[in-house]
């Protein structure tokens, strides 16, 4: 079998991050302030996905055959992942959104080291939104986040993971409205939000199918499991969570009326509210925005304005949307009781 790398000189396992500036990084995580030049109205332009070239397709087909067709030890698997992900550099978007190769990419990202995984995510950060909104790419994105969560069980990875998440979040917020309203992107964004909280979106807390149960749990904010550490699975990134949610509800970035009514963004907003359980100042800040109320009005004024908006929603939307918006008002009353 030929060596699993087309380039004559491949870096050894783990060298991917070490040989780059900032090698084995032990930086203190700090959510970077989003630069002003990335204004709200900036949208990622539509793109036409490039087809993977035949030589690269053949290479990753061989990788698939090796991984799935034979028993390999951990050292061999790590070497294969390292070489394959190095081969993917600069082609992340095309590979992740290819219906067949995307499955191989998922396997590679689940089996690689933390350095290799973070290197892949940082390299693809500017294209991550496109990957997340693609049918195949969204599965790759979610697999990468799941794998990243597993690596966080090692305390030494926190700084590197935080640096990687920051790079992703700063690119995602540029196009956050489209991602929220996308059937695939919304799932990736929900997982990212939960990741920042240190919990898994796969827990029953985020998969209640009965609207009455969802509403009842939202009302009971002070006793929510998410307020404590009952569902905590790994270290959290609270600054990034606040940053993401703030940008999701930034009127300069998104059309509030659109995300109120879209079924996919609605799920993202429900997740955000659950994750903010117990954070009363932040809830009181974002709920009026969700209702489309004026920031300069007091609580009573916002409630009156919200009531008028609900009358409009009755005419325009299904019962479920009405219940979601009505529940936000109830939350305001609970927080001020």
N, C-alpha and C positions, 0 to 999 in steps of 0.2 A: 504493500500500500504506500502510495506516495505521501510525503510529509504533508500534514494538514495546514499548509500555508504556502501561498504562491511566491511571496517575497523571499529573496535569498536569505535575508537576515531577519529573523523574528526575535522579538524580545522575549525573555524568559518570563515564566509565570510571575505575576506580581510586579513586573518592571513597568507595566503600563503607566502607573501613577508615579512611581519613584523616579523615573527618568525625565519627568516633566517638571517645569518650574513649580516649586512648592511641593515636590516629591511626596514623602510620607507626611502629610500635612497634619499639624497638631494646632490648628487655629481655633480661637475662641469664637463660637458661633454667634453671629449677630445679624439680625434681619436687616438687609441693606435697604436704605431708603430709595424708593423708586425715583428715577431721574425725571426731571420735569419735562425733558424734551420728548419723552414718550407720552404724548398727550392722549386724552381720551378718545378722540376721534380717529386715532390711528387704528387701522384695521389691517390684519394680515391679508394680503391680496390672495385672491383665489389662485389655485395652482393646478397644474396638470401633472399627475404623478408620472415620473419617468419609469419606463420598464427596466427591469434588472437585465443587465447585459448577459449574453449567453455564457461567457466565461465565469462570471460570478455565480450565475445560476448553477452551473456544473459544479463549482467549488462547494457551494452550500448543500447541494444534493449529496455530495460525497460525505460532507460533515454529518448530514442526517443519517446516512447509511451506517457510518461508524458508530454514532451515538446509539442508534436504535437496533443495529444488527448484531452487535457483539457486546460481551461483558468487558467493561474497562474499569480499572481501579481509579481511585480518587485523584491520584497524581496525573494519570493520563487524561482524565476528564478535564482537570484544571488546565492542562497544557492545551488541549483542544479548544476549550472555551477562550483561553487567552489569545490564541492565534486567530480564531474565527472572529472574535470581536474586534481585533486589530484590523482584520480584513474588511470589517463592516464600517470602519471609520470613514465618514464622509458620505456614506451610502445608507445611513440609518433609516431615512424616510422611505426610500425605495424598498428596502428589505423588510421593514416592519409592516408595510402596507401591501406586501405581496401575499396573496392568499395562501400559497404553499410555504414559502420561505419563512413567513411570520411564525409558523409553528416551531420551526427550528430556532428562531430568535428567542422565543419564549423559553425553550429548553436551555439555551445557552445562558440567558439572563438568570435563570433559576439555579444554575449550577456554577456560576462564576464567583470570583472573590469580590469582596466589597470594593476594592480599588478598581477592579475591572468594570463592575456595575456602575459605579459613580462616574468613571471615565466615559462610559457609553452615554449615560444620561446627560452629562455636561456637554458632550460633543453634539448631542441631538437636541439640546435645550431650545434653540431657535426654531426648530421644526416640530417640537413636541406637541404643539396645539394641533397641527395637521395630523400627526400620528394618532392623537387621542380621538379625533373626530372621524377616523376611518374605521370601517367594519373590522378589518383584521388588525390594524394598528392599535386599536383600543385594547385588545387582548394583550398585546405586547406591552403596552404602557402599564396595564394593571399587573401583569406578571412582574414587571420591573419593580413596582411599588411594593408588591408582596414580598419579593426577595429582599428589598431594602429594609423592610420591617424586620425580617429575620436577622439580618446583619446587625440591627440596632440592639440586639440582645447582648452584644459585646460593647461595653462602655467605651472602648477605645475608638469606636467608629463614629461617635456622636458628632464630632467636629466636621469630619469629611461628609457625612450624610447631610448635616445642616447646610454646609456650603453648596452641596448639590441641589438640595430642595430650594434654596434661595434662588439659584440660577433658574430652576424650572418655574418657580412662582413668578419671578419678574418677567418672564416671557409669556406665561399663561395669561396674566392680567391684561396684556395688550389686546387680547382677543377673547376675554372672559365671557362676554355676552353671547357670542356665537357658540362657545363651548358649552355653556349652561343650557342652551336651547337645542343642543344636538343630542340625538338619541344615544350615540356612543360616547361622545365627550362628557355628557352629564354623569355617566357612571364613573369615568376616570376622575372627574373633579370631586365627586362624593368620596371616592377612596382617598384622594389626596387630602381633603379636609379632615377625614378621620385619622389619616396618618399623622397629620400635624397635631392632633389631639392625643395621639398615642393609643388609639383604639382601632378596632377593625370594623369596616363597613359590613362585614359578613355576619356580625352578631345579630341575634333576634331583635335587639333594640332598634335596628334600622330596617327591619323587614316585616313589620306588622302589617297584615293585609286588611285589617278592619279599621276603617276611618274612625270609628268611635273610640277604639283603643288608642290610636295615634293622638287624637284630640285630648283624651283624658290624661295621657302621659304628659302632654305638653303643658297642660294646666298645672300639673303637680311638679313644677320645676324644682322646688326646694328638696324634694325627696328623690329626684332623678338619680339613677345609677351613675349617669355621666358626670354628676356634680362631684362625686367622690372618685375613688380609684378602683371601683368594682370591676370595670371593664378595661382598665389600663393594661395594655399588653407590652408596651415598650415606651421609651422616653418620648416626651412630647416636645413640640416646638410652638409654644403659645404665641410668640410674637408673629410667627408666620401665619398661624391660624387667623389671628386678628387682621393681619395685613390682607390675606386672601378674601375674607368676608367683607372687609371694608371696600375693597376694589370691586367685588361682585355687586355691591350696592352703590357704587359711585355713579351718580346721575350723568357724569361726563363720559363714562365708559359704556354704560348700558342704558337701555330704554326700560325704565321701571315698569311701565304699562305692559311691555312685552313679557318680561320675566314673571309678572303677576299671573299671566294667563297661560303661558306655555306649560304643558304637562311635564316636560323634562326639567326645566328650570325650577318648577314647583318642587320636585323631589330634592333638588340641590338645596333649595331654601329650607325645606323641612329638616334636612340633615344639619344645616348650619344652625338652625334654632335649637336642635337637640344638643349640639356640641357646645352651645353657649349657655346651657342650663347652669344656673347659679351665678352667672356673670351679669348681674342686673344692670350695671351701667351700660354695658355694651348692648344688651337687649333693648334698653330704653332708647338707645341711640339709633338702632337700625330698624326697629319696628315701625316708627313713623315714616321712615323712608320706604319700607315695603308697602305701606298703605298709600304712598304718594302724597303724604301730608307735608306741610311747610315746616322747615326746620326752625323758623322763628316763632312758632306758636307754642303755647303752653299745652299741658296735657289735656285740659278740657277742650281747648280749641281744636286740637288734633282729633279728639274723639268725635266731635261734631262733624268735622270735615270727613272723617273716615266713614261715618254713618251715611253721608251723602254718596260717597263712592260705592258703598255696598249696594245702594239702590241701583246704581248703574251696572254693577256686576251681575245683579239678578237678571237684568235684561240681556246681558251679553254672554254669560258663561254658565257652565254646568254647575250643578249643586255642589260638587266637590270643591270647586274653586271658591264658591261663596263660603263654605265651611272653613276653608283654610284662612281666608281673609278675616272672617268673623272671629276665628280663634285668636288671631293676633291681638284684637281689641281686648278679648278676655284676659290675655296675658298681661296687658298693660294694667288692667284693674287689679289683677292678682299681685303684681309687683308693687303696686302702690297701696295695697290693703294693709 
